[in-house]
Amino acid sequence: MAILKVARLGHPVLRRPASPVPPEEVRTPEIQRLIDDMIETMREYDGAGLAANQVHTLKQIAVIEVLENERYPDAPQVPLTVVINPVVTPLSEELEEGWEGCLSVPDMRGLVPRHTAVRLQCLDRAGQPVDVVAKEFFARVVQHETDHLNGVVYLDRMPDLSTLSHIAEWNKHWLGLREQND
Ligand code: NI
């Protein structure tokens, strides 16, 4: 396995849509190795998720995992989930604002409205169909990663850029405020 280089905001690969993986290719060594490397890269940099665009590969693959994470100390845990060719359908009209960061936008946080529940249809790493309802933080990460696969970053979803914060200032000025609101 290998830790892959992560593209940062400004690299055109983050703005291009990824192509679906043909189902018969999911189990090939190339795709399995890419998935393993993406998992290792996500864990190395303490990401909650990683999309293939972020590692310079325009395939519709994302990995998600939320364990105890220093970058998201209050986030509920999500077991390792490999998402291939996702189709995401909102199940709530309701949007909820929450803080997001991105390994491609290092050291920044911003408030992003997301649907609180979505249906996720995709393939898993064995090529098997998955059809689940994702809620709350898992739903947020699914929407964030699926956006990446469509060339969209979380900044595009912020209606108000005034909350965009460097992590050092966020820790000082926003973290406590958020806890009061919980
Ligand atoms: Ni991201």
Backbone and ligand atoms as CSV (ligand in chain L), in Angstrom:
chain,resi,resn,atom,element,x,y,z
A,1,MET,N,N,0.854,-1.190,0.000
A,1,MET,CA,C,0.000,0.000,0.000
A,1,MET,C,C,0.893,1.243,0.000
A,2,ALA,N,N,0.284,2.320,-0.380
A,2,ALA,CA,C,1.059,3.561,-0.514
A,2,ALA,C,C,0.196,4.746,-0.102
A,3,ILE,N,N,0.874,5.741,0.432
A,3,ILE,CA,C,0.191,7.005,0.726
A,3,ILE,C,C,0.293,7.868,-0.522
A,4,LEU,N,N,-0.858,8.301,-1.008
A,4,LEU,CA,C,-0.914,9.010,-2.283
A,4,LEU,C,C,-0.834,10.518,-2.060
A,5,LYS,N,N,-0.379,11.221,-3.076
A,5,LYS,CA,C,-0.327,12.684,-3.020
A,5,LYS,C,C,-1.740,13.227,-3.189
A,6,VAL,N,N,-2.111,14.174,-2.335
A,6,VAL,CA,C,-3.462,14.740,-2.361
A,6,VAL,C,C,-3.442,16.081,-3.097
A,7,ALA,N,N,-4.314,16.196,-4.106
A,7,ALA,CA,C,-4.440,17.453,-4.861
A,7,ALA,C,C,-5.055,18.526,-3.981
A,8,ARG,N,N,-4.532,19.724,-4.076
A,8,ARG,CA,C,-5.100,20.840,-3.315
A,8,ARG,C,C,-5.897,21.758,-4.227
A,9,LEU,N,N,-6.747,22.555,-3.585
A,9,LEU,CA,C,-7.637,23.464,-4.312
A,9,LEU,C,C,-6.837,24.255,-5.343
A,10,GLY,N,N,-7.330,24.288,-6.544
A,10,GLY,CA,C,-6.620,24.938,-7.638
A,10,GLY,C,C,-6.148,23.933,-8.667
A,11,HIS,N,N,-5.944,22.675,-8.230
A,11,HIS,CA,C,-5.588,21.644,-9.210
A,11,HIS,C,C,-6.841,21.308,-10.023
A,12,PRO,N,N,-6.730,21.365,-11.351
A,12,PRO,CA,C,-7.930,21.148,-12.182
A,12,PRO,C,C,-8.614,19.804,-11.958
A,13,VAL,N,N,-7.885,18.792,-11.469
A,13,VAL,CA,C,-8.491,17.470,-11.313
A,13,VAL,C,C,-9.655,17.510,-10.313
A,14,LEU,N,N,-9.620,18.494,-9.411
A,14,LEU,CA,C,-10.707,18.608,-8.422
A,14,LEU,C,C,-11.972,19.170,-9.047
A,15,ARG,N,N,-11.856,19.724,-10.246
A,15,ARG,CA,C,-12.992,20.381,-10.894
A,15,ARG,C,C,-13.537,19.576,-12.060
A,16,ARG,N,N,-13.015,18.369,-12.217
A,16,ARG,CA,C,-13.480,17.525,-13.331
A,16,ARG,C,C,-14.319,16.381,-12.795
A,17,PRO,N,N,-15.398,16.023,-13.521
A,17,PRO,CA,C,-16.213,14.891,-13.072
A,17,PRO,C,C,-15.478,13.572,-13.283
A,18,ALA,N,N,-15.630,12.664,-12.338
A,18,ALA,CA,C,-15.029,11.333,-12.444
A,18,ALA,C,C,-15.941,10.410,-13.248
A,19,SER,N,N,-15.350,9.416,-13.882
A,19,SER,CA,C,-16.122,8.464,-14.687
A,19,SER,C,C,-16.505,7.249,-13.854
A,20,PRO,N,N,-17.667,6.643,-14.164
A,20,PRO,CA,C,-18.042,5.420,-13.451
A,20,PRO,C,C,-17.024,4.304,-13.695
A,21,VAL,N,N,-16.906,3.423,-12.715
A,21,VAL,CA,C,-16.064,2.234,-12.860
A,21,VAL,C,C,-16.942,1.132,-13.446
A,22,PRO,N,N,-16.559,0.547,-14.585
A,22,PRO,CA,C,-17.358,-0.574,-15.094
A,22,PRO,C,C,-17.419,-1.670,-14.018
A,23,PRO,N,N,-18.630,-2.194,-13.723
A,23,PRO,CA,C,-18.765,-3.148,-12.614
A,23,PRO,C,C,-17.798,-4.327,-12.705
A,24,GLU,N,N,-17.508,-4.760,-13.932
A,24,GLU,CA,C,-16.622,-5.922,-14.076
A,24,GLU,C,C,-15.162,-5.574,-13.750
A,25,GLU,N,N,-14.871,-4.283,-13.612
A,25,GLU,CA,C,-13.490,-3.893,-13.295
A,25,GLU,C,C,-13.252,-3.691,-11.801
A,26,VAL,N,N,-14.346,-3.706,-11.004
A,26,VAL,CA,C,-14.205,-3.370,-9.580
A,26,VAL,C,C,-13.222,-4.301,-8.883
A,27,ARG,N,N,-13.260,-5.575,-9.236
A,27,ARG,CA,C,-12.432,-6.558,-8.520
A,27,ARG,C,C,-11.035,-6.724,-9.114
A,28,THR,N,N,-10.684,-5.910,-10.101
A,28,THR,CA,C,-9.338,-6.044,-10.677
A,28,THR,C,C,-8.292,-5.566,-9.664
A,29,PRO,N,N,-7.070,-6.102,-9.774
A,29,PRO,CA,C,-6.019,-5.694,-8.841
A,29,PRO,C,C,-5.769,-4.187,-8.864
A,30,GLU,N,N,-5.898,-3.560,-10.039
A,30,GLU,CA,C,-5.632,-2.119,-10.135
A,30,GLU,C,C,-6.620,-1.330,-9.278
A,31,ILE,N,N,-7.904,-1.671,-9.394
A,31,ILE,CA,C,-8.926,-0.935,-8.633
A,31,ILE,C,C,-8.808,-1.269,-7.144
A,32,GLN,N,N,-8.552,-2.532,-6.819
A,32,GLN,CA,C,-8.422,-2.914,-5.402
A,32,GLN,C,C,-7.224,-2.216,-4.762
A,33,ARG,N,N,-6.134,-2.087,-5.520
A,33,ARG,CA,C,-4.957,-1.407,-4.990
A,33,ARG,C,C,-5.241,0.082,-4.792
A,34,LEU,N,N,-5.951,0.686,-5.757
A,34,LEU,CA,C,-6.318,2.099,-5.610
A,34,LEU,C,C,-7.164,2.297,-4.352
A,35,ILE,N,N,-8.119,1.401,-4.127
A,35,ILE,CA,C,-8.971,1.518,-2.930
A,35,ILE,C,C,-8.122,1.399,-1.668
A,36,ASP,N,N,-7.223,0.407,-1.639
A,36,ASP,CA,C,-6.363,0.240,-0.455
A,36,ASP,C,C,-5.498,1.484,-0.220
A,37,ASP,N,N,-4.969,2.034,-1.301
A,37,ASP,CA,C,-4.123,3.228,-1.161
A,37,ASP,C,C,-4.947,4.427,-0.705
A,38,MET,N,N,-6.173,4.525,-1.194
A,38,MET,CA,C,-7.036,5.635,-0.759
A,38,MET,C,C,-7.364,5.512,0.736
A,39,ILE,N,N,-7.606,4.295,1.187
A,39,ILE,CA,C,-7.891,4.090,2.618
A,39,ILE,C,C,-6.675,4.494,3.448
A,40,GLU,N,N,-5.496,4.039,3.000
A,40,GLU,CA,C,-4.281,4.367,3.749
A,40,GLU,C,C,-4.028,5.875,3.760
A,41,THR,N,N,-4.290,6.524,2.636
A,41,THR,CA,C,-4.079,7.975,2.528
A,41,THR,C,C,-5.061,8.724,3.420
A,42,MET,N,N,-6.326,8.312,3.394
A,42,MET,CA,C,-7.340,8.945,4.261
A,42,MET,C,C,-6.929,8.823,5.722
A,43,ARG,N,N,-6.485,7.639,6.118
A,43,ARG,CA,C,-6.104,7.421,7.525
A,43,ARG,C,C,-4.855,8.210,7.887
A,44,GLU,N,N,-3.891,8.259,6.966
A,44,GLU,CA,C,-2.642,8.979,7.243
A,44,GLU,C,C,-2.913,10.448,7.558
A,45,TYR,N,N,-3.866,11.046,6.832
A,45,TYR,CA,C,-4.124,12.487,6.988
A,45,TYR,C,C,-5.360,12.769,7.832
A,46,ASP,N,N,-5.876,11.735,8.517
A,46,ASP,CA,C,-7.021,11.914,9.412
A,46,ASP,C,C,-8.233,12.511,8.704
A,47,GLY,N,N,-8.463,12.101,7.458
A,47,GLY,CA,C,-9.667,12.543,6.764
A,47,GLY,C,C,-10.863,11.702,7.176
A,48,ALA,N,N,-12.052,12.283,7.048
A,48,ALA,CA,C,-13.286,11.524,7.261
A,48,ALA,C,C,-13.690,10.808,5.977
A,49,GLY,N,N,-13.116,11.252,4.876
A,49,GLY,CA,C,-13.408,10.635,3.583
A,49,GLY,C,C,-12.380,11.107,2.574
A,50,LEU,N,N,-12.352,10.408,1.454
A,50,LEU,CA,C,-11.431,10.785,0.377
A,50,LEU,C,C,-12.043,10.314,-0.934
A,51,ALA,N,N,-12.046,11.204,-1.909
A,51,ALA,CA,C,-12.568,10.861,-3.241
A,51,ALA,C,C,-11.399,10.708,-4.205
A,52,ALA,N,N,-11.587,9.879,-5.238
A,52,ALA,CA,C,-10.475,9.552,-6.138
A,52,ALA,C,C,-9.916,10.798,-6.828
A,53,ASN,N,N,-10.783,11.778,-7.133
A,53,ASN,CA,C,-10.263,13.025,-7.733
A,53,ASN,C,C,-9.121,13.598,-6.897
A,54,GLN,N,N,-9.262,13.464,-5.579
A,54,GLN,CA,C,-8.279,14.080,-4.685
A,54,GLN,C,C,-6.917,13.413,-4.785
A,55,VAL,N,N,-6.885,12.193,-5.319
A,55,VAL,CA,C,-5.601,11.527,-5.545
A,55,VAL,C,C,-5.349,11.378,-7.056
A,56,HIS,N,N,-5.864,12.383,-7.801
A,56,HIS,CA,C,-5.534,12.537,-9.224
A,56,HIS,C,C,-6.036,11.400,-10.093
A,57,THR,N,N,-7.167,10.810,-9.720
A,57,THR,CA,C,-7.718,9.693,-10.485
A,57,THR,C,C,-9.203,9.950,-10.712
A,58,LEU,N,N,-9.602,10.069,-11.979
A,58,LEU,CA,C,-10.993,10.447,-12.268
A,58,LEU,C,C,-11.875,9.209,-12.419
A,59,LYS,N,N,-11.962,8.456,-11.314
A,59,LYS,CA,C,-12.869,7.313,-11.232
A,59,LYS,C,C,-13.819,7.553,-10.077
A,60,GLN,N,N,-15.052,7.076,-10.238
A,60,GLN,CA,C,-16.069,7.334,-9.209
A,60,GLN,C,C,-15.898,6.368,-8.035
A,61,ILE,N,N,-14.883,6.671,-7.227
A,61,ILE,CA,C,-14.585,5.879,-6.038
A,61,ILE,C,C,-14.337,6.845,-4.886
A,62,ALA,N,N,-14.953,6.550,-3.748
A,62,ALA,CA,C,-14.666,7.317,-2.535
A,62,ALA,C,C,-14.594,6.358,-1.362
A,63,VAL,N,N,-13.826,6.740,-0.371
A,63,VAL,CA,C,-13.760,5.964,0.869
A,63,VAL,C,C,-14.154,6.891,2.011
A,64,ILE,N,N,-14.832,6.317,2.977
A,64,ILE,CA,C,-15.325,7.084,4.129
A,64,ILE,C,C,-15.025,6.276,5.382
A,65,GLU,N,N,-14.537,6.940,6.403
A,65,GLU,CA,C,-14.366,6.281,7.689
A,65,GLU,C,C,-14.234,7.358,8.756
A,66,VAL,N,N,-15.018,7.232,9.780
A,66,VAL,CA,C,-14.901,8.168,10.897
A,66,VAL,C,C,-14.721,7.339,12.157
A,67,LEU,N,N,-13.481,7.312,12.634
A,67,LEU,CA,C,-13.218,6.676,13.923
A,67,LEU,C,C,-13.062,7.824,14.903
A,68,GLU,N,N,-12.306,7.632,15.936
A,68,GLU,CA,C,-12.011,8.788,16.762
A,68,GLU,C,C,-11.066,9.646,15.960
A,69,ASN,N,N,-11.474,10.880,15.695
A,69,ASN,CA,C,-10.764,11.709,14.746
A,69,ASN,C,C,-10.492,13.063,15.379
A,70,GLU,N,N,-9.195,13.394,15.477
A,70,GLU,CA,C,-8.832,14.679,16.094
A,70,GLU,C,C,-9.406,15.857,15.330
A,71,ARG,N,N,-9.563,15.685,14.002
A,71,ARG,CA,C,-10.043,16.805,13.198
A,71,ARG,C,C,-11.546,17.021,13.399
A,72,TYR,N,N,-12.263,15.949,13.838
A,72,TYR,CA,C,-13.707,16.058,14.073
A,72,TYR,C,C,-14.031,15.423,15.425
A,73,PRO,N,N,-13.622,16.089,16.514
A,73,PRO,CA,C,-13.695,15.436,17.826
A,73,PRO,C,C,-15.115,15.060,18.253
A,74,ASP,N,N,-16.111,15.760,17.735
A,74,ASP,CA,C,-17.484,15.478,18.183
A,74,ASP,C,C,-18.270,14.627,17.202
A,75,ALA,N,N,-17.626,14.197,16.119
A,75,ALA,CA,C,-18.391,13.514,15.070
A,75,ALA,C,C,-18.756,12.096,15.482
A,76,PRO,N,N,-19.967,11.662,15.140
A,76,PRO,CA,C,-20.321,10.264,15.356
A,76,PRO,C,C,-19.452,9.365,14.474
A,77,GLN,N,N,-19.221,8.132,14.908
A,77,GLN,CA,C,-18.335,7.251,14.158
A,77,GLN,C,C,-19.067,6.592,12.982
A,78,VAL,N,N,-18.320,6.405,11.897
A,78,VAL,CA,C,-18.850,5.726,10.706
A,78,VAL,C,C,-17.839,4.649,10.342
A,79,PRO,N,N,-18.274,3.385,10.216
A,79,PRO,CA,C,-17.315,2.335,9.846
A,79,PRO,C,C,-16.811,2.534,8.421
A,80,LEU,N,N,-15.674,1.910,8.121
A,80,LEU,CA,C,-15.077,2.029,6.787
A,80,LEU,C,C,-16.103,1.655,5.714
A,81,THR,N,N,-16.292,2.573,4.776
A,81,THR,CA,C,-17.271,2.378,3.707
A,81,THR,C,C,-16.595,2.727,2.383
A,82,VAL,N,N,-16.620,1.804,1.430
A,82,VAL,CA,C,-16.090,2.057,0.094
A,82,VAL,C,C,-17.273,2.275,-0.834
A,83,VAL,N,N,-17.254,3.391,-1.517
A,83,VAL,CA,C,-18.390,3.837,-2.331
A,83,VAL,C,C,-17.931,3.930,-3.782
A,84,ILE,N,N,-18.540,3.146,-4.659
A,84,ILE,CA,C,-18.195,3.161,-6.085
A,84,ILE,C,C,-19.453,3.485,-6.884
A,85,ASN,N,N,-19.328,4.405,-7.832
A,85,ASN,CA,C,-20.433,4.849,-8.705
A,85,ASN,C,C,-21.665,5.267,-7.906
A,86,PRO,N,N,-21.509,6.186,-6.959
A,86,PRO,CA,C,-22.644,6.525,-6.099
A,86,PRO,C,C,-23.741,7.311,-6.807
A,87,VAL,N,N,-24.970,6.999,-6.423
A,87,VAL,CA,C,-26.129,7.828,-6.764
A,87,VAL,C,C,-26.739,8.228,-5.432
A,88,VAL,N,N,-26.837,9.527,-5.213
A,88,VAL,CA,C,-27.314,10.038,-3.927
A,88,VAL,C,C,-28.620,10.787,-4.146
A,89,THR,N,N,-29.634,10.375,-3.402
A,89,THR,CA,C,-30.953,10.998,-3.506
A,89,THR,C,C,-31.325,11.577,-2.141
A,90,PRO,N,N,-31.595,12.880,-2.073
A,90,PRO,CA,C,-31.991,13.462,-0.786
A,90,PRO,C,C,-33.304,12.862,-0.290
A,91,LEU,N,N,-33.354,12.563,1.001
A,91,LEU,CA,C,-34.579,12.048,1.613
A,91,LEU,C,C,-35.189,13.077,2.554
A,92,SER,N,N,-34.526,14.199,2.709
A,92,SER,CA,C,-35.076,15.251,3.566
A,92,SER,C,C,-35.045,16.555,2.793
A,93,GLU,N,N,-36.119,17.306,2.897
A,93,GLU,CA,C,-36.081,18.683,2.406
A,93,GLU,C,C,-35.159,19.497,3.292
A,94,GLU,N,N,-35.151,19.070,4.547
A,94,GLU,CA,C,-34.447,19.807,5.579
A,94,GLU,C,C,-32.938,19.843,5.314
A,95,LEU,N,N,-32.370,21.019,5.449
A,95,LEU,CA,C,-30.924,21.172,5.370
A,95,LEU,C,C,-30.426,21.570,6.753
A,96,GLU,N,N,-29.276,21.028,7.111
A,96,GLU,CA,C,-28.701,21.370,8.405
A,96,GLU,C,C,-27.278,21.865,8.166
A,97,GLU,N,N,-26.939,22.959,8.811
A,97,GLU,CA,C,-25.579,23.468,8.665
A,97,GLU,C,C,-24.632,22.695,9.572
A,98,GLY,N,N,-23.457,22.393,9.064
A,98,GLY,CA,C,-22.437,21.746,9.877
A,98,GLY,C,C,-21.066,22.131,9.343
A,99,TRP,N,N,-20.077,21.980,10.201
A,99,TRP,CA,C,-18.710,22.349,9.817
A,99,TRP,C,C,-18.095,21.265,8.957
A,100,GLU,N,N,-17.431,21.691,7.891
A,100,GLU,CA,C,-16.704,20.750,7.054
A,100,GLU,C,C,-15.288,21.257,6.822
A,101,GLY,N,N,-14.436,20.286,6.593
A,101,GLY,CA,C,-13.081,20.568,6.137
A,101,GLY,C,C,-12.814,19.633,4.982
A,102,CYS,N,N,-11.645,19.737,4.390
A,102,CYS,CA,C,-11.337,18.912,3.222
A,102,CYS,C,C,-9.831,18.800,3.113
A,103,LEU,N,N,-9.335,17.594,2.854
A,103,LEU,CA,C,-7.882,17.413,2.733
A,103,LEU,C,C,-7.323,18.200,1.548
A,104,SER,N,N,-8.185,18.575,0.614
A,104,SER,CA,C,-7.743,19.380,-0.536
A,104,SER,C,C,-7.803,20.883,-0.258
A,105,VAL,N,N,-8.353,21.242,0.892
A,105,VAL,CA,C,-8.414,22.655,1.316
A,105,VAL,C,C,-7.824,22.683,2.731
A,106,PRO,N,N,-6.513,22.499,2.834
A,106,PRO,CA,C,-5.915,22.211,4.139
A,106,PRO,C,C,-6.137,23.330,5.155
A,107,ASP,N,N,-6.365,22.910,6.392
A,107,ASP,CA,C,-6.403,23.809,7.544
A,107,ASP,C,C,-7.541,24.815,7.514
A,108,MET,N,N,-8.604,24.512,6.783
A,108,MET,CA,C,-9.750,25.413,6.739
A,108,MET,C,C,-11.010,24.669,7.175
A,109,ARG,N,N,-11.986,25.449,7.666
A,109,ARG,CA,C,-13.303,24.929,8.019
A,109,ARG,C,C,-14.350,25.913,7.532
A,110,GLY,N,N,-15.520,25.379,7.175
A,110,GLY,CA,C,-16.619,26.266,6.806
A,110,GLY,C,C,-17.947,25.614,7.112
A,111,LEU,N,N,-18.963,26.432,7.311
A,111,LEU,CA,C,-20.318,25.928,7.588
A,111,LEU,C,C,-21.024,25.646,6.268
A,112,VAL,N,N,-21.505,24.404,6.139
A,112,VAL,CA,C,-22.104,23.956,4.878
A,112,VAL,C,C,-23.483,23.352,5.160
A,113,PRO,N,N,-24.528,23.823,4.489
A,113,PRO,CA,C,-25.833,23.179,4.636
A,113,PRO,C,C,-25.884,21.876,3.834
A,114,ARG,N,N,-26.380,20.826,4.448
A,114,ARG,CA,C,-26.527,19.524,3.756
A,114,ARG,C,C,-27.853,18.902,4.140
A,115,HIS,N,N,-28.352,18.031,3.272
A,115,HIS,CA,C,-29.524,17.222,3.615
A,115,HIS,C,C,-29.187,16.326,4.802
A,116,THR,N,N,-30.137,16.175,5.718
A,116,THR,CA,C,-29.860,15.394,6.924
A,116,THR,C,C,-30.002,13.891,6.690
A,117,ALA,N,N,-30.647,13.513,5.587
A,117,ALA,CA,C,-30.753,12.092,5.247
A,117,ALA,C,C,-30.717,11.958,3.725
A,118,VAL,N,N,-29.961,10.972,3.255
A,118,VAL,CA,C,-29.899,10.692,1.815
A,118,VAL,C,C,-29.945,9.179,1.595
A,119,ARG,N,N,-30.455,8.801,0.435
A,119,ARG,CA,C,-30.347,7.409,0.003
A,119,ARG,C,C,-29.053,7.286,-0.804
A,120,LEU,N,N,-28.244,6.304,-0.460
A,120,LEU,CA,C,-26.990,6.059,-1.165
A,120,LEU,C,C,-27.083,4.722,-1.876
A,121,GLN,N,N,-27.010,4.780,-3.204
A,121,GLN,CA,C,-26.950,3.561,-4.006
A,121,GLN,C,C,-25.582,3.549,-4.683
A,122,CYS,N,N,-24.879,2.429,-4.541
A,122,CYS,CA,C,-23.536,2.351,-5.112
A,122,CYS,C,C,-23.119,0.891,-5.178
A,123,LEU,N,N,-21.873,0.667,-5.556
A,123,LEU,CA,C,-21.263,-0.662,-5.451
A,123,LEU,C,C,-20.261,-0.621,-4.311
A,124,ASP,N,N,-20.067,-1.770,-3.662
A,124,ASP,CA,C,-19.000,-1.862,-2.667
A,124,ASP,C,C,-17.736,-2.399,-3.349
A,125,ARG,N,N,-16.675,-2.641,-2.575
A,125,ARG,CA,C,-15.416,-3.014,-3.217
A,125,ARG,C,C,-15.422,-4.434,-3.768
A,126,ALA,N,N,-16.444,-5.203,-3.423
A,126,ALA,CA,C,-16.597,-6.521,-4.038
A,126,ALA,C,C,-17.462,-6.442,-5.298
A,127,GLY,N,N,-17.931,-5.244,-5.625
A,127,GLY,CA,C,-18.783,-5.075,-6.797
A,127,GLY,C,C,-20.246,-5.348,-6.520
A,128,GLN,N,N,-20.582,-5.518,-5.236
A,128,GLN,CA,C,-21.960,-5.813,-4.860
A,128,GLN,C,C,-22.757,-4.523,-4.695
A,129,PRO,N,N,-24.025,-4.532,-5.133
A,129,PRO,CA,C,-24.836,-3.327,-4.973
A,129,PRO,C,C,-25.145,-3.036,-3.510
A,130,VAL,N,N,-25.116,-1.769,-3.188
A,130,VAL,CA,C,-25.426,-1.270,-1.847
A,130,VAL,C,C,-26.562,-0.272,-1.992
A,131,ASP,N,N,-27.501,-0.326,-1.088
A,131,ASP,CA,C,-28.627,0.616,-1.108
A,131,ASP,C,C,-28.961,0.905,0.353
A,132,VAL,N,N,-28.490,2.032,0.851
A,132,VAL,CA,C,-28.651,2.330,2.279
A,132,VAL,C,C,-29.146,3.758,2.466
A,133,VAL,N,N,-29.683,3.993,3.642
A,133,VAL,CA,C,-30.043,5.350,4.047
A,133,VAL,C,C,-28.926,5.867,4.949
A,134,ALA,N,N,-28.378,7.005,4.581
A,134,ALA,CA,C,-27.339,7.642,5.401
A,134,ALA,C,C,-27.957,8.840,6.094
A,135,LYS,N,N,-27.641,8.969,7.370
A,135,LYS,CA,C,-28.203,10.073,8.146
A,135,LYS,C,C,-27.096,10.871,8.814
A,136,GLU,N,N,-27.433,12.113,9.083
A,136,GLU,CA,C,-26.616,13.005,9.889
A,136,GLU,C,C,-25.173,13.065,9.389
A,137,PHE,N,N,-24.170,12.776,10.245
A,137,PHE,CA,C,-22.797,13.023,9.808
A,137,PHE,C,C,-22.412,12.120,8.637
A,138,PHE,N,N,-22.879,10.888,8.645
A,138,PHE,CA,C,-22.602,9.984,7.513
A,138,PHE,C,C,-23.206,10.569,6.234
A,139,ALA,N,N,-24.431,11.086,6.328
A,139,ALA,CA,C,-25.072,11.719,5.164
A,139,ALA,C,C,-24.248,12.914,4.684
A,140,ARG,N,N,-23.722,13.682,5.637
A,140,ARG,CA,C,-22.898,14.842,5.276
A,140,ARG,C,C,-21.648,14.412,4.509
A,141,VAL,N,N,-20.972,13.386,5.012
A,141,VAL,CA,C,-19.734,12.952,4.353
A,141,VAL,C,C,-20.050,12.352,2.972
A,142,VAL,N,N,-21.134,11.601,2.877
A,142,VAL,CA,C,-21.542,11.046,1.580
A,142,VAL,C,C,-21.772,12.178,0.572
A,143,GLN,N,N,-22.442,13.235,0.992
A,143,GLN,CA,C,-22.695,14.350,0.080
A,143,GLN,C,C,-21.391,15.059,-0.291
A,144,HIS,N,N,-20.505,15.227,0.682
A,144,HIS,CA,C,-19.217,15.889,0.431
A,144,HIS,C,C,-18.388,15.087,-0.585
A,145,GLU,N,N,-18.317,13.759,-0.380
A,145,GLU,CA,C,-17.476,12.933,-1.257
A,145,GLU,C,C,-18.096,12.788,-2.644
A,146,THR,N,N,-19.413,12.666,-2.699
A,146,THR,CA,C,-20.080,12.562,-4.002
A,146,THR,C,C,-19.917,13.859,-4.784
A,147,ASP,N,N,-19.959,14.975,-4.087
A,147,ASP,CA,C,-19.679,16.257,-4.746
A,147,ASP,C,C,-18.299,16.232,-5.402
A,148,HIS,N,N,-17.292,15.746,-4.670
A,148,HIS,CA,C,-15.939,15.682,-5.253
A,148,HIS,C,C,-15.959,14.937,-6.586
A,149,LEU,N,N,-16.708,13.831,-6.623
A,149,LEU,CA,C,-16.717,13.009,-7.838
A,149,LEU,C,C,-17.400,13.732,-9.000
A,150,ASN,N,N,-18.144,14.789,-8.658
A,150,ASN,CA,C,-18.770,15.628,-9.688
A,150,ASN,C,C,-18.011,16.937,-9.911
A,151,GLY,N,N,-16.818,17.044,-9.327
A,151,GLY,CA,C,-16.009,18.247,-9.522
A,151,GLY,C,C,-16.419,19.421,-8.654
A,152,VAL,N,N,-17.129,19.128,-7.566
A,152,VAL,CA,C,-17.637,20.184,-6.672
A,152,VAL,C,C,-16.908,20.083,-5.337
A,153,VAL,N,N,-16.505,21.211,-4.773
A,153,VAL,CA,C,-15.906,21.223,-3.437
A,153,VAL,C,C,-16.839,21.936,-2.464
A,154,TYR,N,N,-16.609,21.733,-1.164
A,154,TYR,CA,C,-17.585,22.221,-0.187
A,154,TYR,C,C,-17.749,23.738,-0.207
A,155,LEU,N,N,-16.695,24.425,-0.628
A,155,LEU,CA,C,-16.790,25.892,-0.697
A,155,LEU,C,C,-17.922,26.312,-1.632
A,156,ASP,N,N,-18.152,25.519,-2.674
A,156,ASP,CA,C,-19.224,25.832,-3.638
A,156,ASP,C,C,-20.600,25.754,-2.981
A,157,ARG,N,N,-20.702,25.021,-1.887
A,157,ARG,CA,C,-21.989,24.798,-1.212
A,157,ARG,C,C,-22.216,25.780,-0.071
A,158,MET,N,N,-21.241,26.648,0.168
A,158,MET,CA,C,-21.384,27.597,1.285
A,158,MET,C,C,-22.157,28.821,0.819
A,159,PRO,N,N,-23.336,29.076,1.420
A,159,PRO,CA,C,-24.085,30.268,1.033
A,159,PRO,C,C,-23.444,31.539,1.589
A,160,ASP,N,N,-22.610,31.373,2.607
A,160,ASP,CA,C,-22.044,32.536,3.284
A,160,ASP,C,C,-20.579,32.237,3.613
A,161,LEU,N,N,-19.680,32.848,2.858
A,161,LEU,CA,C,-18.256,32.561,3.051
A,161,LEU,C,C,-17.692,33.213,4.315
A,162,SER,N,N,-18.522,33.967,5.034
A,162,SER,CA,C,-17.984,34.640,6.220
A,162,SER,C,C,-17.644,33.660,7.338
A,163,THR,N,N,-18.149,32.425,7.263
A,163,THR,CA,C,-17.771,31.452,8.293
A,163,THR,C,C,-16.473,30.718,7.930
A,164,LEU,N,N,-15.981,30.903,6.716
A,164,LEU,CA,C,-14.761,30.202,6.299
A,164,LEU,C,C,-13.607,30.618,7.210
A,165,SER,N,N,-12.988,29.617,7.852
A,165,SER,CA,C,-12.043,29.915,8.929
A,165,SER,C,C,-10.787,29.062,8.826
A,166,HIS,N,N,-9.678,29.668,9.123
A,166,HIS,CA,C,-8.465,28.881,9.334
A,166,HIS,C,C,-8.652,28.067,10.616
A,167,ILE,N,N,-8.095,26.862,10.626
A,167,ILE,CA,C,-8.327,25.953,11.752
A,167,ILE,C,C,-7.898,26.563,13.093
A,168,ALA,N,N,-6.825,27.335,13.104
A,168,ALA,CA,C,-6.348,27.917,14.365
A,168,ALA,C,C,-7.354,28.922,14.902
A,169,GLU,N,N,-7.952,29.700,14.018
A,169,GLU,CA,C,-8.965,30.673,14.443
A,169,GLU,C,C,-10.277,29.967,14.774
A,170,TRP,N,N,-10.576,28.927,14.021
A,170,TRP,CA,C,-11.795,28.151,14.266
A,170,TRP,C,C,-11.759,27.552,15.669
A,171,ASN,N,N,-10.610,27.008,16.040
A,171,ASN,CA,C,-10.479,26.436,17.388
A,171,ASN,C,C,-10.726,27.501,18.455
A,172,LYS,N,N,-10.290,28.723,18.197
A,172,LYS,CA,C,-10.444,29.792,19.185
A,172,LYS,C,C,-11.838,30.379,19.198
A,173,HIS,N,N,-12.424,30.569,18.022
A,173,HIS,CA,C,-13.609,31.423,17.932
A,173,HIS,C,C,-14.901,30.676,17.648
A,174,TRP,N,N,-14.823,29.460,17.132
A,174,TRP,CA,C,-16.029,28.760,16.697
A,174,TRP,C,C,-16.284,27.463,17.452
A,175,LEU,N,N,-15.221,26.778,17.872
A,175,LEU,CA,C,-15.401,25.448,18.442
A,175,LEU,C,C,-16.289,25.509,19.696
A,176,GLY,N,N,-15.975,26.425,20.594
A,176,GLY,CA,C,-16.769,26.563,21.812
A,176,GLY,C,C,-18.198,26.960,21.517
A,177,LEU,N,N,-18.368,27.836,20.523
A,177,LEU,CA,C,-19.699,28.304,20.134
A,177,LEU,C,C,-20.553,27.136,19.648
A,178,ARG,N,N,-19.918,26.280,18.846
A,178,ARG,CA,C,-20.662,25.144,18.331
A,178,ARG,C,C,-21.109,24.243,19.485
A,179,GLU,N,N,-20.207,24.044,20.455
A,179,GLU,CA,C,-20.561,23.159,21.567
A,179,GLU,C,C,-21.743,23.709,22.362
A,180,GLN,N,N,-21.794,25.044,22.488
A,180,GLN,CA,C,-22.944,25.648,23.179
A,180,GLN,C,C,-24.241,25.377,22.442
A,181,ASN,N,N,-24.144,25.281,21.139
A,181,ASN,CA,C,-25.352,25.106,20.333
A,181,ASN,C,C,-25.824,23.664,20.269
A,182,ASP,N,N,-24.967,22.754,20.680
A,182,ASP,CA,C,-25.313,21.327,20.578
A,182,ASP,C,C,-26.486,20.974,21.494
L,1,NI,NI,NI,-13.054,16.869,0.587
